[in-house]
Amino acid sequence: MWFVFLILSIFSIAYGFWNLFNSLSGFLSRWQIKPVIAGFIVFSAITSLPEVFAAAYSLNRQYTLVPLPMVMGSNLFNYTVLLAVVVVLKRVRINATARDEDFWAEILISIVLFFNFLETPAIHSLSLLSVVLLFIVYGFLVRKSKLRNREKMAFSSMELPRQHHWWFLFAKGLVFTIAGAILLVEGSLSLSAVTGITSMVWSYAVNGAIVSIPEILLLIYLINDNQISASLSTIAGSGVFNWVMGFAVPQYFSGLVLDETLHVRSLFGIYYATIFIVFLWLRYKGNKELKKTEAIALISLFCLSVLAVFLEVNFCQNG
């Protein structure tokens, strides 16, 4: 049953995003929105919807150990597996030094949450306020970035000719995305029950990868459309949206606590170790193409982080 749930969630999330993209692409072209603004505000938001709905459903069902590892796994999946595969296949150059605000916004938001959980298992109001303010400041920095807003954007629809009104596509996209998120959560929990491995591990590895399907589809589309600046901003913007809207906000308003304090601290440690390795390596690469061996290294890094989560959970349980 878990296999059916996960397969259906993949198709549902992908189809939901396809409809959401088609419903919004006309607005972006009509208003000639700059590429990075669209990548951050619009695309990053809709690519984060699976995380938002999955987190909301999990917390509503009292599955408190699902949202945090899912968001971490999704962000690291984007920075490793997704980045490696798409960039290498499409031969795209990355100027990592031009996007420091992307990285630091994501890190600073996660640091606020990390220190919050050192003090209390619930998200404090001041922590949520700090996270939201950082989110707003990041959006302002992206909006003012001259380097990444040079050209105008003219998006074409993934569905030509368009057969339905934008509101119908948008509503259909939301329905399928919500259904996919619910199927994903239930599928990973069923997988946990069958294998005996805690849901934290499956939420990190499986949920984190599947909720990144919109980022995969969008990144391939944007690179094919020669919108490199918007595509790279989507990865970073999605990470920021995931932390704020996919974890902090639903966790705060649910009123639930993360009682697995030791696991939470270890998860943050694995997350920081992995993402800093990626950042330092991209800084070292500068404005160069990634080689296939380097792409394999990035993918291996994500796999190692999954293994680290698995070993940490087993160590704590056996200890």
C-alpha positions in Angstrom: 0.0 0.0 0.0 2.8 2.4 0.8 4.2 2.0 -2.7 0.9 2.9 -4.3 0.6 5.9 -2.0 4.0 7.2 -3.0 3.6 6.6 -6.7 0.2 8.4 -6.7 1.7 11.2 -4.7 4.5 11.7 -7.3 2.0 12.0 -10.2 -0.4 14.1 -8.2 2.2 16.6 -7.1 3.7 16.8 -10.6 0.3 17.3 -12.3 -0.7 19.8 -9.6 2.4 21.9 -10.3 1.9 21.7 -14.0 -1.6 23.2 -13.6 -0.4 25.9 -11.2 2.4 26.9 -13.5 0.1 27.2 -16.5 -2.4 29.3 -14.5 0.3 31.8 -13.5 2.5 31.9 -16.5 0.2 34.3 -18.4 0.3 36.9 -15.6 4.1 36.8 -15.6 4.3 37.4 -19.3 1.6 40.0 -19.3 3.2 42.2 -16.6 6.8 41.6 -17.8 8.0 40.7 -14.4 11.7 40.5 -14.0 13.0 36.9 -13.9 14.5 36.7 -10.4 11.4 38.4 -8.9 9.2 35.8 -10.6 11.6 33.1 -9.5 11.5 34.1 -5.9 8.0 35.4 -5.3 5.9 33.3 -7.7 7.7 30.2 -8.6 9.4 29.6 -5.2 6.0 29.9 -3.6 4.2 27.4 -5.8 7.1 24.9 -5.7 6.9 25.0 -1.9 3.2 24.2 -1.7 3.7 20.4 -1.4 5.9 21.1 1.7 3.3 23.5 3.1 0.3 21.1 2.7 2.3 18.1 3.8 3.4 19.9 7.0 -0.1 21.2 7.7 -1.6 17.7 7.2 1.1 16.1 9.4 0.6 18.5 12.2 -3.2 18.2 12.0 -2.7 14.4 12.4 -0.2 14.9 15.3 2.7 13.6 13.1 5.2 16.0 14.7 8.3 14.3 13.4 7.5 14.7 9.7 7.8 18.5 8.9 11.3 19.3 10.1 13.2 16.4 8.4 11.1 16.8 5.3 12.1 20.5 4.9 15.7 19.8 5.6 15.7 16.8 3.2 14.0 18.9 0.5 16.4 21.8 0.8 19.5 19.6 0.7 18.1 17.5 -2.2 17.7 20.8 -4.2 21.3 21.9 -3.4 22.8 18.5 -4.2 21.0 16.0 -6.4 18.8 18.5 -8.3 21.6 20.9 -8.8 24.0 18.3 -9.9 21.8 16.5 -12.4 20.2 19.5 -14.1 23.4 21.6 -14.2 25.5 18.9 -15.6 22.9 17.7 -18.2 22.3 21.3 -19.3 25.9 22.4 -19.1 25.0 25.5 -17.0 27.6 27.7 -15.3 27.0 28.8 -11.8 28.2 32.1 -10.3 27.9 31.2 -6.6 29.6 34.3 -5.4 26.8 36.5 -6.9 24.1 34.8 -4.7 25.4 35.1 -1.2 22.1 36.5 0.1 20.3 33.3 -1.0 22.5 31.1 1.1 22.8 33.3 4.1 19.1 34.0 4.3 18.4 30.3 4.4 21.1 29.7 7.0 20.1 32.6 9.2 16.5 31.5 9.3 17.5 27.9 10.2 19.9 29.2 12.9 17.1 31.2 14.5 15.0 28.0 14.7 17.9 26.0 15.9 18.5 28.3 18.9 14.8 28.3 19.5 14.8 24.6 19.9 17.8 24.7 22.3 15.6 26.7 24.7 12.1 25.3 24.1 10.5 22.5 22.1 7.8 24.9 20.7 8.4 27.8 18.4 8.5 31.1 20.4 6.6 34.2 19.1 9.9 36.1 18.9 11.5 33.3 16.8 8.6 33.4 14.4 8.8 37.2 14.1 12.6 37.0 13.5 12.1 34.4 10.8 9.4 36.4 9.0 11.5 39.6 9.1 14.5 37.7 7.6 12.1 36.4 5.0 11.0 39.9 4.1 14.5 41.3 4.1 15.6 38.5 1.7 12.8 39.3 -0.7 13.8 43.0 -0.6 17.5 42.1 -1.4 16.4 39.9 -4.3 14.2 42.6 -5.6 17.0 45.2 -5.5 19.6 42.9 -7.1 20.7 44.6 -10.3 22.9 41.7 -11.3 20.0 39.3 -11.4 17.3 41.5 -12.9 18.8 42.6 -16.2 16.4 41.1 -18.7 12.6 41.0 -18.9 10.8 37.7 -18.7 8.4 36.3 -21.2 7.2 32.9 -20.1 5.3 30.5 -22.4 2.8 28.1 -21.0 3.7 24.4 -20.6 0.2 23.7 -22.1 -0.3 25.0 -25.6 -3.0 25.9 -26.5 -4.5 26.7 -23.1 -7.9 25.0 -22.9 -9.2 26.3 -19.6 -9.4 29.6 -17.7 -6.5 30.4 -15.3 -8.7 30.1 -12.2 -9.8 26.6 -13.2 -6.2 25.5 -13.7 -5.2 27.1 -10.4 -8.0 25.4 -8.5 -7.2 22.0 -10.1 -3.5 22.5 -9.3 -4.3 23.2 -5.7 -6.5 20.1 -5.4 -4.0 17.7 -6.9 -1.1 19.2 -4.9 -3.0 18.8 -1.6 -4.0 15.3 -2.5 -0.4 14.5 -3.4 0.9 15.9 -0.1 -1.6 13.8 1.9 -0.7 10.6 0.0 3.0 11.3 0.5 2.7 11.7 4.3 0.5 8.6 4.6 2.8 6.6 2.2 5.9 7.4 4.2 4.3 6.6 7.5 3.1 3.2 6.0 6.7 2.6 4.8 7.9 3.4 8.3 5.5 0.8 9.8 6.5 -1.8 7.3 10.3 -1.4 7.6 10.4 -0.5 11.3 12.5 2.5 10.5 11.3 5.7 12.2 9.3 8.2 10.1 12.1 10.8 10.6 14.4 9.0 8.2 11.7 8.4 5.5 10.5 12.0 5.9 14.0 13.2 5.3 14.9 11.0 2.4 11.6 10.1 0.6 9.4 13.0 1.5 12.3 15.5 1.0 12.9 14.1 -2.5 9.3 13.8 -3.7 8.2 17.3 -2.5 11.0 18.6 -4.7 9.3 17.4 -7.9 8.0 20.9 -8.7 11.6 22.3 -8.4 12.8 19.6 -10.7 10.2 20.3 -13.4 10.6 24.1 -13.1 14.4 24.1 -13.1 14.5 22.0 -16.3 11.9 24.3 -17.9 13.6 27.5 -17.0 17.0 26.3 -18.1 15.6 25.2 -21.4 13.9 28.6 -21.7 17.4 30.2 -21.1 16.2 31.7 -17.8 19.3 30.8 -15.8 19.1 33.6 -13.3 15.5 32.7 -12.4 16.2 29.0 -12.2 19.0 29.4 -9.7 17.0 31.8 -7.6 14.2 29.3 -7.5 16.3 26.8 -5.7 17.3 29.3 -3.1 13.9 31.0 -2.8 12.3 27.6 -2.4 14.6 26.8 0.5 13.6 30.0 2.3 9.9 29.5 1.6 10.3 25.9 2.9 11.7 27.0 6.2 9.2 29.8 6.8 5.9 28.5 5.2 6.6 24.8 5.2 7.8 24.5 8.8 8.0 27.6 11.1 4.5 29.0 10.4 2.5 25.8 10.5 4.5 24.5 13.5 3.8 27.7 15.4 0.1 27.9 14.7 -0.4 24.1 15.4 0.7 24.7 19.0 2.5 21.4 19.0 6.0 20.8 20.4 9.0 18.9 19.1 9.7 16.6 22.1 12.6 14.7 20.4 15.1 17.3 21.4 18.2 15.2 20.8 17.1 14.2 17.4 16.3 17.8 16.5 19.8 19.0 17.4 21.4 16.2 15.5 19.3 16.9 12.4 20.4 20.5 12.4 24.0 19.4 12.8 23.7 17.1 9.7 21.9 19.8 7.8 24.6 22.5 8.5 27.5 20.2 7.8 26.0 19.2 4.4 24.9 22.6 3.2 28.2 24.3 4.2 30.2 21.8 2.2 28.1 22.5 -0.8 28.4 26.3 -0.4 32.2 26.2 0.1 32.6 23.9 -2.8 30.5 26.2 -5.1 32.5 29.2 -3.9 35.7 27.3 -4.8 34.3 26.4 -8.3 33.4 30.0 -9.0 31.9 30.5 -12.5 32.7 27.1 -14.0 30.7 24.2 -15.3 30.3 21.2 -13.0 31.9 18.0 -14.1 30.2 14.6 -14.0 32.5 13.4 -11.2 31.6 16.5 -9.2 27.9 15.8 -9.8 28.3 12.3 -8.5 30.0 13.8 -5.4 27.0 16.1 -4.8 24.6 13.2 -5.1 26.8 11.1 -2.8 26.8 13.9 -0.3 23.0 13.8 -0.1 23.1 10.0 0.3 25.6 10.3 3.1 23.4 12.8 4.9 20.5 10.3 4.7 22.8 7.6 6.1 23.9 10.0 8.9 20.2 10.6 9.8 19.6 6.9 9.9 22.6 6.1 12.0 21.8 9.0 14.4 18.3 7.7 15.0 19.4 4.2 15.5 22.2 5.3 17.9 19.8 7.3 20.0 17.2 4.5 20.1 19.8 1.8 21.0 21.5 4.1 23.4 
